Amino acid sequence: MTTISVKAAPLRKGLTLPYAEAGYPRGTPVVFVHGIADSWWSFEPLLRRLPASLHGYAPTQRGHGDADRPPDGYRPEDFAADLVEFLDAADVGRAVLVAASSGGVAARMVAGSHPDRVSGLILLGVPATLADKPALTGMQGTIDGLTDPVPRAFVEDFMSAMVNRPVARGFIETMIDEALKLPAHVWQQTLQGLLEPDLTATLAGILVPTLVIWGDQDDFLPRSDQQIILDAIHGARLLTYEGVGHAVHWEQPERVVADLVEFAARTVPADR
């Protein structure tokens, strides 16, 4: 079990993102990218299990957790630009990007536009598109009506839908507390940025090795959605976790780390 250090990354426009760092300095760089309402804590179960072969970084995105909260700038392209700046600020030249849920949209935009910075891409329960997902579009009206402070009951319901199997209650409570840090405008603008564009366009031009991990009990994403990603990214490979819900890295962190280690060993040595 590795030690997790929490640091701060100053970006060029005066924005500061906290991030967690774990693993070993000589290990393969791995940058974890969380989705809406989460923070670096979403990857705590993975960070504390990293082996000596990996060096992990998990930034908290703007508006989330303890990151700075500008009044706007919550489109996928904004998060993608922040991710590139984070790589610069943390002195990470090239990394495997491991992205969960909606965080995978920004991660794949970076993989497509900055292939020199990305040695591989792992997508954990990442949607091909969101506009056609009833579970999320049905939530849009509720999120549009949110005011500060955001009700705890709403966040509890949101988090409960992430998993199919029980996970440690203390961890879920932490994720609920982290999500409660989001002001209503961050919920609203982030969701609007995900629902308005054609997200399938962000799959174009990805040439880096890609692994898709999906739980077959995901209430948000059907198997057909994941097939769109596989068809769009040449050579992408799918791993299906049976009986697992949307947040595969919460339910089976040991398995995700093992698959990450195997993926990094196959894809990274040639360019290190």
N, C-alpha and C positions, 0 to 999 in steps of 0.2 A: 504494500500500500504506500503510495507516494505522498509527499507533502504538497499541499496546494498553497500557493502564494497569491495574494490579491494585489494588483498593481493598477496604475493608471496610464492610459495612452492618450497624450494630447494630439488632436488632429489639427490640420492646418487652418481651419476656419474658427478656431477657438473652442471647439467642442472637445470634451474630455470623456473617454469611455473607460470605465473600470474593466479589468479583465483578470481572469484567473490563469495561473501558469502552473504546470505540473509536469513531472517526468524528468528526463535527463538531458542536459545540454547537448550531448552529442547524438541524441536520438533524432529520428525523422520528424521534422516539424509538422504538426497537425493543428489546424485551426478549426474550432467548433463554432457553428453559426446557429443560433437559436431562432425560434419562430415568435409569432405574435404573443405578447403577454408574458413571455419568459425572460430569463436573464442568464448569466453564466452559470447560475445554480442548476439550470436544467441539465448540465453535463457533469455535475459533481460526482454522480455514480461512475462515470467513465474516467474522469480525471484521477480519482483516487485509486483506480485499478490499472493505470498505464504502466506498461513494463519498461525496462531500460532501453528498449529499441525506439521509444517514441518520446517526443517532447511536445506537450500539448499547450495550446492557448485557447481561451474561451472568452471573447469580448462580450460585454453587454451592449446591445444596440441602443442608439439614441432613443430617448423617451422611455426606456425600459429600466427596471431595477433602479440602481443608483447612478445611472448615466445622466448626462445633461438632457434637459427637456426643452428644446427650441419650440417655438409656436407652430412651426411647419417643417416640411422636409421628410415626410414619411412614406414616400413612394418607393417601390422596389429599387429604382435606380439610385435613390438617395442612400439606402442601406448598402447597396453595392459599392457606391463611391466611398462610403465610410470604411467598408471592409478593405478596399485597396489601401486607403490611408492608414488603416490599422496595421497592415502588413509592413508598411514603411516605418511607422512609429515604433513597432515592436522589433524592428530589424529582422524581419522574417523575409528572406529572399524568395523562397518558393515553398509551398506547403501542400499537403493533402487537406482539402476542405471537407469537413464532415458536417452536413447541414440537416437540421430537423424541421419538419413541417414547412411552414411558409418561409422559414429562413433559407430553404433550398432555392427559392426564386432568386434572391440576391446572390447566393453562392454560384448558381449556374450562369448568371449574368457575368460574374467575374471570370469564371472558367472559360466562357466564350470570348470575352473581350480582352482578357489578360492571360493567355495560356502560358506565358513565360513565368507567371507567378504561381501556377497551379500544377502540381505534379499528379494529382488524382482527385476524384470527386466521389464522395459517398453521400447518397441521399436517403435519409431516414424518414419514411412516411411523408415524402414530399409530393405535393399535388402537381400534376401536369397543368391543370387549370383549376380555378375556384368558382368561376361564374356559374357552372352547371352543377354545383354541389348543394342539394337541398338542405343538408344539415347546417351549412354555413350561411347560405342566402336566407334561410329562415331565421337566423340569428341577427341578420343585418338590422331589422327594425328595432330590436331590443338595444343593440349597440348604438344605433343612431339616436336613441332616446336617453342614453346615459348622461347623467350629470355628476359633478363632483360633490361628495366623495362617491366613487363607484361602489354599489352595494356588494357586500361580501357574499350574499347569497348567489348573485349572478356569477361571481368568480368561482365559487365552489362548484356550481353546476358546470361551468366551462371546463374546469380541471377534471371533474369526475368523468367527463366524456373522453378523456385522453387515453384511458387504460381499460383493458378488458379483464385483467387479473389484478388482485390486490398488490399494492406496493407499500413500502413503509409509511405509516401514517405521518411520522415526523417529516418525511421528505415532501409529501403532498402539502402539509401545512406550510412548509417553507415556500413551495411554489405558489400557493395561494397568497401568502404574504408578499411575495415578489410581484405578483400580478396586481395586487392592490396598490402598488406604487404608481401604476400607470394612470395618468389623468384621463378623463373621458375623451379629450380631443386626440390623444395618442391612439386609443382604441379605434376611434372613428376614422381618423385619417389613414391609419395603417390598413384597416380593412377596406376602405374605399380605394386605396392604391392597389390592393390585391384583386378587387372585383372589377374595376373599370377596364384595364387593358386586356389584350389577348395574351395571356401568360405563355401559351404554347410557343409564341415567337421567341421567348427567352431560352428555348431549347436549341435554337439554331446556332451552328458554328462551334459546338462543343466537340473538341477532338481529343481531350484528355481521357485516360482510362476512367470509367464510371461504374460504380456499383450501386444498385438500387436495392434497398432493404425495406420490406413492407410486411406488416402484420395482417394476416387474412381475416382478422376480426376488427379491422379499422372501420369505425362507423362513418368516417369522413370520405375515405378514398376506396372506390371499388377497384378490382383487379384491372378493369378496362382502362382506368386512368393511368395506371402504372405502365400499361402496354404502350400508351402514347409516348412516354419517356423512352422506353426501350426502342421503339421504332424511330425516334428522332435522333438518338445519340448512337452513332455507329459503335458496335462492340460492347454496348452497355450490358451488364449482367444483372439478373434478378435473383435475390435470395428471399424466399418467403418464410416468415416465422409463423408457424401454425399456432392458432389459439391466442395470438397476441394482438393488442389493439394499436391505436395510432402512435403512441409514444413508445416505440419499440425499445429505445435506450433506457427508459424508466423501468420497463418490465423485465428486460433481459440484458442488463449492462455487461455481464460477463461475456455473453455471446457476441454482443456488438464489439467489444474490445478485441475478442479473438478474431472476428472477421476483419476488423480494422488492421490488426497486426499482419494477418495473411495477405490482405490487399496491399498494404504498404511494402511488404517484402517482395511482392511480385512486380510492383509498378515503379517503385522509387529507385532502386539501386542503379539503374542504367543512367540516371541523370544526377547522381550525387558524386 
